[in-house]
Amino acid sequence: MRIKIASVDVTVPPKAADATTVPATRGAPEFFASAPWALSALPECLTQTSVTHGSLAFVRAHLPSGLATVPAPATLHYGNCTIRVRSDDAYVTRGRDRFHIPPHARFLRGDGTLALLRTQDGSAELRTYSPSKL
């Protein structure tokens, strides 16, 4: 059995768009995530320098010296990222993208360092960052 397939050119005259139809404009898709590691996913804003997990006492012992608590509400800017610190959590925006840092989050900062201390169910996590040079 032989099958012969050939292409065929068909000319179709252009059709004017319906006057009631408005073309949709669409930019880059918006991204939203709720994650304690949100700042680590934004290397153009901050570079993670360390992470420590354990009891609150253990983690506090690893806090870099010279950091001061960022009182809420506060707005921090690093690169093209904006961090809105609230009483117990934070929102990070970069363009149309938004990230939520869930409770119980505390921010501390000092000379060239931003720290995020999160506690949950008796354990703690400390992530330290430096402003990105990208």
N, C-alpha and C positions, 0 to 999 in steps of 0.2 A: 504494500500500500504506500502510495506516495502522496504527500501533502505539499501543496505549493502555497506559500504565504508571500504576499507582495504588499508593499505599502502603496497607498493611494492618496494623492493630494486632493483635498476638497476645499474649495474656496467658499467662505461664508461671509456675507457682507456684515460689517460691524453694526451692532444694535445700540441705539442710544439708551442710556440709563434712564430708569423711571424717575421722574422729577420728584417723587415723594421719597425716594430712597436716598439716605444720607450715608456716605461711606463711613465705616467705623474707623476711628483713629485709636491706635493702641500703642502704648509705649512698652517699655520693658516690664515684665511681670513683677508684681509685688511679692515679697517673700516675708513670711512671719514665722518665728520659731520661739518657743519658750524653752530656754536652756540655761543652766548655770555657767556653761562654758562659752556663752555668746561672745564675750570679748576676745576669746582665744581664736575665734573664727574670723576675726577682722584684722589681718596682719598689716593692712594699709593704715590702720589707726593705732593699734597697740601690739607690742610683741610680748608674748608671755615669757617670763624669765624663770619662774618656778611654780610648782604646785606642791602643796603639803596636805595630807589627809590624816585624820586621827581625832583624838579627844580635843575638846576646846582648849584645855590647858597645854597640850602638846603643840597644837597649831599656833596658839598665841606666843609660845616660846620661839617660834620661827618667824615672827613678824620682824621685818627690817626696822632698825632703830630710826628715830626721827620722823615717823609717820604721825599725822594728825587725822582724826576722824573727820569725814566730810559730812557736815550736818545737813539733814534733809529739811526742806527740799533744796536741791541744787542742780545746776546744769553744768556739765563738764564737756569740753570740746577737745578731741584728739583727731588730727587729720580731718577727714570728712565725716567723722562720727560724732554724734551728740548723745551723751548719756544723761538721762533725766533720773536723778536719784530721788526716790520717794522714801517714806518712813521705813519701809520694810522690804522693798523690792526696787527694781529699776527697769527702765526702757531704754534701748539703744536704737538709734535710727541712723541709717546711712542711705541717703537718697530715698528711694521708695521702700527700702527694706526696713523691717522692724524686728527687734529681738527683745524678749522679755527675760529678765533675770529674776527668777522666782524667790519668794521669801525663804529664809530670813537673811537678807543681804546687807552688809555694811561695807562702806567704802572708806579707805584711808589713803592719804597721799602725802608725799614729801618730795624732796629734791629729785626729780626725774623718775619717780616711782608712783604707781597707782596699785593699790592692793584691794582685793575683793575677798572679804571674809564671809562665808556662808555657814550657817548652822542648821542642822536638821536631824531630828530624832536622836539627840545626844552626841552626834558626831559633827565634825567641822571640816571645812575645806578652805584653804588659803591659796589664792592665785595672785602672783605679783606680775606686773607689767611695766614695760618702759615704752615711752612714746616711739612710734615707728619712724624710721628714717626713709621709708619708701616714697 
